[in-house]
Amino acid sequence: MIDYLSIISKYYKPGDPDYELLVKHSTQVALLTRQLCQRYQAGGGEVDIEFAFEAAMLHDIGIFRTYAPGIYCCGKEPYIKHGIIGREILESLGLPRHALVCERHTGSGISKQDIIDQHLDLPLRDMLPISIEEKVVCYADKFYSKSRITRCKPIAKVRNSLSKFGEGSIKRFDELTALFGEPDYASLDQDLKSAK
């Protein structure tokens, strides 16, 4: 297992608000990722649970270089680029699989056509989750917000928040829901209490 907190600490100072927010959000996403992976595996699916957990802890590592003052990010890049920034960081550390999770977790994935249609400031390529681990982190991330650290959102609320990005985004989310199912909210609350 990689030491994801040491990696995060290279770019964020422990105790600072951006570090605390990132680690709390990433822990929420990682615990849900693990829950969904265990369920998927129990149903006969193959998934690398340890890798998926690590990737979930690192999926937002690129936010510090973006401008999002509401979540303590005072960089210069648009927030939409945090996934590709994270990819660059993790590739430079020799973590190419983790890097792809960073790039492919935004929204329910971003297609090349989405980039064109929405005039997004991103490289013109598909950034859609492909591996099962990329898909589970992408899915788990949708249930938690960094701007308001809250409990796991219900599926209907997640779908509603994705609706502004078009039908393709909702369709991809629905496919992920069919693959992984609804979170076990009570179990997650217990896991989060234990993680503190």
C-alpha positions as CSV (number, residue, x, y, z in Angstrom):
1,M,0.0,0.0,0.0
2,I,1.3,3.5,-0.8
3,D,1.5,6.2,1.8
4,Y,-1.2,8.5,0.4
5,L,-1.0,10.9,3.3
6,S,2.7,11.5,2.8
7,I,1.9,12.2,-0.9
8,I,-0.8,14.6,0.1
9,S,1.5,16.3,2.6
10,K,4.0,17.1,-0.2
11,Y,1.4,19.6,-1.6
12,Y,-0.7,20.4,1.4
13,K,0.4,21.4,4.9
14,P,-1.2,19.2,7.6
15,G,-3.4,21.3,9.8
16,D,-4.2,23.9,7.2
17,P,-7.8,24.2,6.1
18,D,-7.2,22.9,2.5
19,Y,-5.4,19.8,3.9
20,E,-8.2,19.1,6.4
21,L,-10.9,19.5,3.8
22,L,-9.1,17.4,1.2
23,V,-8.4,14.6,3.6
24,K,-11.9,14.6,5.1
25,H,-13.5,14.5,1.6
26,S,-11.1,11.9,0.3
27,T,-11.7,9.7,3.3
28,Q,-15.4,9.9,2.8
29,V,-15.0,8.9,-0.9
30,A,-12.4,6.2,-0.1
31,L,-14.7,4.6,2.5
32,L,-17.6,4.5,0.1
33,T,-15.3,3.2,-2.6
34,R,-14.2,0.3,-0.3
35,Q,-17.9,-0.5,0.5
36,L,-18.9,-0.5,-3.1
37,C,-15.9,-2.6,-4.1
38,Q,-16.6,-5.2,-1.4
39,R,-20.2,-5.5,-2.6
40,Y,-19.1,-5.8,-6.2
41,Q,-16.5,-8.4,-5.3
42,A,-19.1,-10.4,-3.2
43,G,-21.2,-10.4,-6.3
44,G,-18.4,-12.1,-8.3
45,G,-16.8,-9.0,-9.8
46,E,-13.0,-8.6,-9.9
47,V,-11.7,-5.3,-8.4
48,D,-8.4,-4.3,-6.7
49,I,-9.9,-2.9,-3.5
50,E,-6.6,-1.7,-2.1
51,F,-5.7,0.3,-5.3
52,A,-9.2,1.7,-5.5
53,F,-9.0,2.9,-1.9
54,E,-5.6,4.6,-2.5
55,A,-6.8,6.2,-5.7
56,A,-9.9,7.5,-3.9
57,M,-7.6,9.1,-1.3
58,L,-5.6,10.8,-4.1
59,H,-8.3,11.6,-6.6
60,D,-8.5,15.3,-5.8
61,I,-4.8,16.0,-5.2
62,G,-4.7,18.6,-8.0
63,I,-7.2,21.0,-6.5
64,F,-4.6,23.3,-4.9
65,R,-3.5,24.6,-8.3
66,T,-7.0,25.7,-9.1
67,Y,-9.0,28.8,-8.1
68,A,-11.8,27.7,-5.8
69,P,-11.6,30.0,-2.7
70,G,-14.7,28.4,-1.2
71,I,-12.6,25.3,-0.6
72,Y,-9.4,27.1,0.2
73,C,-7.8,26.7,-3.3
74,C,-6.0,29.8,-4.4
75,G,-4.3,28.6,-7.6
76,K,-4.7,30.1,-11.0
77,E,-6.2,27.2,-13.0
78,P,-10.0,26.7,-13.5
79,Y,-11.4,24.1,-11.1
80,I,-12.4,21.9,-14.0
81,K,-8.7,21.2,-14.5
82,H,-8.1,19.6,-11.1
83,G,-8.3,16.1,-12.6
84,I,-5.7,16.6,-15.3
85,I,-3.5,18.5,-12.8
86,G,-3.8,15.5,-10.4
87,R,-2.9,13.2,-13.3
88,E,0.3,15.2,-14.0
89,I,1.3,15.1,-10.3
90,L,0.7,11.4,-9.8
91,E,2.4,10.5,-13.1
92,S,5.5,12.5,-12.0
93,L,5.5,10.3,-8.8
94,G,5.4,7.1,-10.9
95,L,1.7,6.3,-10.2
96,P,0.2,6.1,-13.6
97,R,-2.9,4.0,-12.6
98,H,-3.7,6.4,-9.8
99,A,-3.1,9.3,-12.2
100,L,-5.8,8.0,-14.6
101,V,-8.3,7.9,-11.7
102,C,-7.6,11.6,-11.1
103,E,-8.3,12.5,-14.7
104,R,-11.3,10.4,-15.2
105,H,-13.3,11.0,-12.0
106,T,-14.7,14.5,-12.7
107,G,-18.5,14.5,-13.1
108,S,-19.6,11.1,-14.3
109,G,-16.6,11.3,-16.7
110,I,-16.1,13.9,-19.4
111,S,-16.4,12.9,-23.0
112,K,-14.6,14.7,-25.9
113,Q,-18.0,15.7,-27.1
114,D,-18.8,17.2,-23.7
115,I,-15.6,19.3,-23.9
116,I,-16.7,20.6,-27.3
117,D,-20.4,21.2,-26.5
118,Q,-19.7,22.9,-23.2
119,H,-16.6,24.8,-24.3
120,L,-14.6,23.3,-21.4
121,D,-11.0,24.5,-20.9
122,L,-9.6,20.9,-21.1
123,P,-7.5,18.9,-23.6
124,L,-9.7,17.6,-26.4
125,R,-9.9,13.9,-25.4
126,D,-12.2,11.5,-23.6
127,M,-11.8,11.5,-19.8
128,L,-14.2,8.8,-19.1
129,P,-13.6,6.1,-16.4
130,I,-12.7,2.8,-18.1
131,S,-11.4,0.4,-15.5
132,I,-13.7,-0.9,-12.7
133,E,-11.5,1.0,-10.1
134,E,-11.8,4.3,-12.1
135,K,-15.6,3.8,-12.3
136,V,-16.0,3.1,-8.6
137,V,-14.0,6.2,-7.5
138,C,-15.9,8.3,-10.0
139,Y,-19.2,7.1,-8.7
140,A,-18.3,7.3,-5.0
141,D,-17.1,10.9,-5.4
142,K,-20.5,12.1,-6.6
143,F,-22.0,11.3,-3.2
144,Y,-19.9,13.8,-1.3
145,S,-19.2,17.6,-1.7
146,K,-16.1,19.5,-0.7
147,S,-18.0,22.8,-0.5
148,R,-20.3,21.4,2.2
149,I,-18.9,18.4,4.0
150,T,-22.0,16.5,4.7
151,R,-23.4,13.0,4.9
152,C,-23.6,10.8,1.8
153,K,-26.1,12.3,-0.6
154,P,-29.1,10.3,-1.8
155,I,-29.0,9.1,-5.4
156,A,-31.8,11.5,-6.5
157,K,-29.9,14.5,-5.3
158,V,-26.7,13.3,-7.1
159,R,-28.7,12.8,-10.3
160,N,-30.2,16.3,-10.0
161,S,-26.8,17.9,-9.5
162,L,-25.5,16.2,-12.7
163,S,-28.5,17.3,-14.8
164,K,-26.9,20.6,-15.5
165,F,-24.2,18.8,-17.4
166,G,-26.6,17.1,-19.9
167,E,-28.2,13.8,-20.6
168,G,-24.9,12.1,-21.3
169,S,-23.7,12.8,-17.7
170,I,-26.9,11.4,-16.2
171,K,-26.8,8.4,-18.5
172,R,-23.3,7.6,-17.4
173,F,-24.2,8.0,-13.7
174,D,-27.2,5.7,-14.1
175,E,-24.9,3.1,-15.7
176,L,-22.6,3.4,-12.6
177,T,-25.6,3.1,-10.3
178,A,-26.7,-0.1,-12.1
179,L,-23.1,-1.5,-11.7
180,F,-22.5,-0.5,-8.0
181,G,-26.0,0.0,-6.5
182,E,-27.0,2.4,-3.8
183,P,-24.6,3.1,-0.8
184,D,-25.3,1.5,2.5
185,Y,-25.8,4.8,4.3
186,A,-25.9,3.5,7.9
187,S,-22.7,1.4,7.4
188,L,-20.9,4.5,6.0
189,D,-21.8,6.6,9.0
190,Q,-20.3,3.9,11.2
191,D,-17.2,3.7,9.1
192,L,-16.7,7.5,9.2
193,K,-17.1,7.5,13.0
194,S,-14.4,4.8,13.2
195,A,-12.1,6.7,10.9
196,K,-12.0,9.8,13.1
